[in-house]
Amino acid sequence: MELSLHMQSYLNKYRYKYLALYHALREAIQDGRLPGGIKLPSTREIADMYGLSRGAVAQSYDMLVAEGYVHAETGRGTYVTHAGYSPRHKMEIKDTPVKLSSWGERLISLPRGPADPAKQAEISFINQPLDMSHFPYEEWRSALSYAGGRKGNELQHKAPPEGDCQLREAIASHLRVTRGIMARPEHIVLFNGSMQGIVLLFQLLMNEGDTAVVENPGFHGVRRAITACGGIPIPAEVDRQGVMPQEWDSGILFVTPSRQYPTGAVLSLERRRQLLDWAQRHNAVIIEDDYDSEFRYAGRPIEPLKALDTQERVIYMGSFSQTMFTGLRLGYAVLPEGLVGAAVRAKSLYEPMSPGFLEQRALARFMAKGGYIRHLRRLTRLYGSRHEHFCNLMKEKASQLFELIPGDAGLHVYAHWLKSPEEYTAFCKAANQRGINFRDAQVYRLDEGFPAACFGFAHMEEDQITEGISRLIAAWQDVQNFA
């Protein structure tokens, strides 16, 4: 094994070589660099490494054996004992704080996103990754094989910071057909998930002290991104028709018009036009996130803001995180022409080469051959059936507890609590004791709001949904019994 002991400093400190080696090894064991159970090099090997005699090495090993730091096994070698590590040595190291930038200080002061307690519950209505039994793995594997090229000759290729050109062309084609957005491939930039793109865009568009309008309730990650950049999030209230337009004094609006996150409200065409007019008057930019609206179970989707934008005011964000699988971290933005150059330069600062070229090229093939749209249709049928089952059962069994906000798309249902806030707190605790959980919608608000919940259903079989709702009713009975 290779063993780095920085021997010169010990040789300068100690008169005899065997003592220098002894102290070097002892300190490496004490601070955990040589963990318990690891085999030390033979006396010949370590003598050759550091220009010592085998006798000096053997003498050092004997001292370590005598003090219990190592033990020798006949015919096998010398091993570090598990008791050799001493945390006291580490405690002696002085912890000198590193001075952070103002951006760093803001970042570490921000609360983390809501913890996902799904693993603590027997049944969870918090969205989980796609069951891979429904994923067309053979088709995807074929796309990966194609992307690698014959005998892997494509594996050494790399993608530019903005992403693989074939995938950007496939995304542009997909958006033209499914969303009515006349996107040009050269206006599309790929990111490692949409969140990376959101943060980078705020860094490009905001100065410290600037404001940005966000929906309330809305995605908590956006608020953290704005605050980390030194900006001030301004809440915009949401009703059953989505965000309520106002004359905000701001240069940025973040909005989810096709399916408001988290309520699921669809922004009316009239309000969409009002937002575009506001952006024009205020010389503002609208960031439109189209999260999870790919899954539509009824009705016709209204055109995205980007499809209505004639003034190059809208940035359209999309992602494959919900439609493919968890490990495929790919998001994208369709940018106004004047922002493309700056976004690519910023992206290249973080990533001179876009990572995951093989997966990008495979996804391009998967989309071009029709596999992606077929996959979406299969999932939409599956999730649509689960959505209908969940909504019907909640209306039948739990209508006295929750009012479901109607929606035709997405992977969760937003529901207003119909009892008192105190009863909601007791109900959440009782549900947890029954082995079930759901997302408290308070995490999506900038202020204190009346209780509401988000119920994910797409990851659950219908019998799990039925059992989960039965436990919710039982939890409410528990609350009444102990009232």
N, C-alpha and C positions, 0 to 999 in steps of 0.2 A: 504494500500500500504506500501511497505518497503521504509523507508526514511533514507538515510545515511547522517548525518550532522557533523560527527567528533566532537561531542559535548564537549569532554573533553578539547580540546584546548580553546574553548569559555568559559567553566566553569572556567578554570585557569585564563582567562583574565578579566572576568567580575565578580563583587562581587555577583550580584543577578542572580538567575537561569532564571527568566523571561527575563532579559536583554541578557543573554547568548543565549537563544533560539531565541529571536528577531533578534539578529545580525546574527546568523547562518542561519536563514531562509531568511533574507534580502539579504545576500551575495549570497546564493544559487539562489535566484531569479535574482539578478543583473548579475551574470555570466552565466545565462542560464541553470544551472543544474535543475532548476524548471521552465519549460517553461510556457508561457501564456496558460491559459485554464485548466491546470492540477488541480485536486482536492487535497487539503491537507488532511492529516489524521484528524479524529475527535480529539477533545481535550482529550477524554479518551484514544484513541490509542496512541497519541504522549506522553501522560503522562506515560503510561505503558512502552513505548519504552525507555525513558530516565530517568525514576525514578523521575518525576516531579509531582507536584500537578496539578490538572485540573485548579485550579485558576491561577497558574503561566502561563500555556499554554494559557488560555483565555486572560490574560492580554497581552501576546505577540501578539496574533492574533489581538486584538483590536488596538495595536500600528501599525501593518502592514496595517490594514484597514484604519486607520486615515491618513497614508502616501500614500495610493493608491496602495500599492503593491498587496493587495488581496481584494476580495470583498465577502461578505457573502450573501447567498441566503437562505431565510427562508425555513426550511424543507429539504434542499438539501445539504448544506455544505458550505465550504469555498474554493474559487477558486483563483488561481494566475491570476492577470490581464495581458492582452497582452502587456501593456505598462511597465511592471515591468522590463523587460530585458534592461540592459544598456551596450552598447558596450564599453563605456568609462572604465568600470572596466577591461575588457579584454585588453584594450590598455595599461593599467598600468603594465601588466605582461612583464617583460624583456625577449626579445627573445635572448637567449644565443645560438649561433651556436654550433652544434655538430661537432666535428672533424671526418671527414670520412677517411676511408682507401684510398689508391691510386686507388683501384678498384672502390670504391664508388664515388670518385671524377671523374674518367673517365666516369662512368656510367651516372651521372647527367649532364655531359657536352655534352653528345651525343644528337643530335637532335632526336626527336620522329619520328616514321614512318610517311609516308605521310598521311595527314588527308583524310578521306573518305567523299567527298562532295555529296555522292549519295542522301542523304535525302533532299538536297537543290535543286535538279533538278526534273522536271516532268518526264523526261525520262533519265535513266542513263545507259551508257555502261560500268560502273564499276561493276564488279562481285558482285552479291548479294547471300545470302543463298538460298539453294534449296527450291523450292516451294513444301511444304509438301504434296500437293495433289498428287504428283507423288511418294511419299514414301510409301512402303508397311507396313503401321502402324500396321495392325492387325497381320501380320507375326512377326513384331518386338515385339509387346506386348506379343505374345505367347512365344517368346524367353525369354523375361524378366520374365514371369511367371515361365517358366521352370527353369531359373537360380535361382530364389528365393527358389525353392524346395517346397515340399509339406508342406502346412501350414507355409511357410516362414522359414523352418528349416535351409536353406542355408544362410540366411541373416547375420548371425553372423560370417560367415567365412571371412577370410582375404587373400589377395594376397601378395606374397613376393615382395620386391622392384622391381625385374625384371618383374613382372606382372604375371597374371594368366597363369598357365601351359597349360590349354586347349586352350586359345586364342593363345598362342605362337605356339602351335602345328597346329592350324587352319591356322595361317599366313604362317608358313613354308610350309604347303600343298598347299596353294594358290599360293605362289611364285614359287614352283616347276612346277605347271601346267601352270601358266600364264606368268611367266617371265623367266623360265628356270634356276632359282637359286636353287641350291641344299642346301637350308638352313636347319640347325639343330635347333630344338626348343630351345636348351640350349644356342645357340649363339644369340638369339633374346632378346632384352631388350625393354620394353614398356615405353613410356613417355607420359606426358600430352601435347600432340601435338608435332610435329616434332621440333618446335623451342626450346622447353626445351631440347630435345636431342642434338641439334646442339650446344647450349651454353655449356652444360655439357661436350661434347666431346672436344670443344676447350679448356675448362678449364683443361682437362686431358692431352691434347696433346701439349699445347703451354706454353712457358715461356714468361715473359715480354720481349719485343724487338724482339721476333721471327716473321717471316713473314708467311703469308698464301696467296696462290694464289686464286683469285676469278675472275669469269667471269665479263667482262665489255662490255655491260650491264649485270647486274645480280641482284639477290635478295638482297635488301638493308638490310634486317634483319641480314644476314650473316656478312656484313661489320661491323654492330654495335656490333655484338657478338665478333668479332675478336678484335676490338678496345677496348671494355670493358675489355677484358682479357689482355690488354697491348700489343697486337700484332699489326702488320703492314700489312694491306691488299695490295697485289700486283695485279694490274689489268692485266688480260689476255684478249686480244681482241677476239671478236667473229665475224665470218662471216656467210655466208649462210650454211656452213657445221658445225657450232658450234664453240667451242673454238679452237683456233689455237695453237697447241703444240709448246713449246719452252723449252730451257734448263734453267728453272727457278731454282734459288738458294734458295730453300725452302723445308720444310719438310711436308707441307700440301697443298693439292689442293681441293677446293670445286667446284664441277661441276654438271651440269644437262644434261647429254648426251642424254637421251631418248627424251627429249623435252626441249631444252634450254629455261631457263626462263630469260627474257620474250619473246625472238624473236621467239621461237618455232622451231628453227633449230634442225635437228637430226644429231648427231655426226656420221660421217662415221666410218665404221669398221676399216679402216686403221688408223684413228686418235685415235680410242679407244685403239688399240694396241700400238700406240706411247705413249699414256699416261701411260699405264701399264709398258712399258719399262722405261719410265722416272722415275716412282715411284721405280722401282727395282734398277736403277742406283743410285738414291739419297736417298735410304732407307726412302722413303716418304710414307705418308698415303693419300689416295684419299677418300674424302667423296662424295658419289654419291647420289644426291637427285632426286627421281623419281616422283616429284610433278606433279599431274594431268595428267600423261601419261596413266592412266587407261582408259581414254576416247579416243579411237582411231577409226576414222571414215573410214579410207581406208588404204590399204597397210599392210605390215607385220612389226611388231616392231623388230628392231635389238636388239640382246642380250644386256642386261645391262652389264656394266663393271664388276659387281660382278659375272656374269655368266662366264666371260672370265678370271677371276682372279685365277691364280694358285699359287700365291705367298703370299696370305693373306695380300694384300695391300689395299683392298677396304672395306669401310664401306658403306653399303646400307641403305638409309633412305627412309621410306615410311610413309604414313599418311592416316587416314580415314576422314580427315576434309572436303574434297570435295565430297567424295562418300557417306557419311552417312548424318549427320545433324550437325549444328553449335555447339550444346551443348555437343556433344560427342568428347571430347578432347583426342584423342588417336593417338599417333604416335609411330613409332618403328624403331629400328636399327638392322640390321644383322651385327654382329661384327666379326672381326678376333678372333680366339681363344685366342690369347695373350692379348686381350683388354677386354674380357668379365668380368674377375674378378674385374678389376679396375672400369669399368663402373657400375657394380652392387654395389660396395662399395660406389662410389660417389652418386649413386641414393639413396642408403639407408641412406646416410647422410642427404639428403633433405627430403626423404620420407621413413621412416622405413617400412611402409606398402604402397603398391601401391594403390592409391585411385580408387574409382569406380569399386569395385570388381563385383557388380551386373551387370553393363554395360559390363565389360570385359567378364564375363561368358556368358551373353546373346549374345554378338557378336560372341563368339566362337560357340554357338549353331546355330546362324543365318548363319554363314559360313558353318558349318558342314552339315546343312540340305539343302544347295544349295540356300538359300534365297539371300545371298550376290551376288553371280554371276548372278542370275536372275535379281536382282536389277540393277547391272551394265549394263547388256545387254539392259534393258528397257531405262535406262538413255542415253546410247550410241546412241540408235536409235533416241531418242528425241533430244538430243543435236546435233547429226549429221544432222538432218533435219534443225535445226536452224542455224548451221554452214554453211550449203550449201546456205540457203536463204540469210544470211548476206553477204557471199562472192560474190554471184552472183549479188546482188543488189548494193554492193559497187563498183564492177567492172563496172556495167552498169551506175551508177549514179555519182560516185565520183572518177573515174579513173584519172581525171585531178588533184585531190588533194592528193590522197594517193596511194602508191604502197603497196599492201598487200604482206606480206611474206608468201608464201604458206606453209601450214602445214596440217597434217592429224590427229591431236589429240589436246587435251586440251580444255580449256574453254574460251580462249580469242584469238584474232588475233592481231599480231603486224604489224604496218603499217608505212612506211616511208613517211614523208611529202614531197611533190614535189615542193612546192613553197618556198619563202624566209623565213628565221627565223622571220622577222618582220611581214610578212603576217600570219605566224602561231600564233604569239601572238595575233594579231587582230582577227583571226579566233576563237581562244579559248574564247576570251571575247565575241564575237558575239554569239557563240554557247551557252554560259552560259546565255546570255540575251534571247535566244530562249528557255530556259528551258531544256537544254540538256548538259550532260557532259561525259567525258571519261578520262582515265588515261594518263597524260603526261608521256611519257617514260623516260624523263630526270631523274626522281627519281631513276632509276635503274643504272645510270652511276656514275662512280667515277670522271669523268671529264665532260667538256662541250661537248656535241655531237650535231649532226645535228638533228633537230626536228623529233620526231616520237611519235606514240600514240599506246595505247593498248585498244582494244575494246572487252569488255566482252559481250557475247551474250546468254550464256546458261540459264540465269534467265529470259529471255525475250520471250514473245509470238511473233509469226511472224508478227502480225500486229503492235506490238510495235517496232520491228526492222525496219519495213517499215516506220513508222512515224518518228522514230529517224533519219534515213538516210535522209528523206525529210527535216527535220529540219537542218541537217548538210549542205545540199545544200543551203537552205535558208540563213543560217548563212554566207556562202561564198558569196552569192549574196549581203548580207548586207555589207560585207567588200569591195566588188567592188564598191558598190554605194557610200560609204563614202570615197573612196580612192581619 
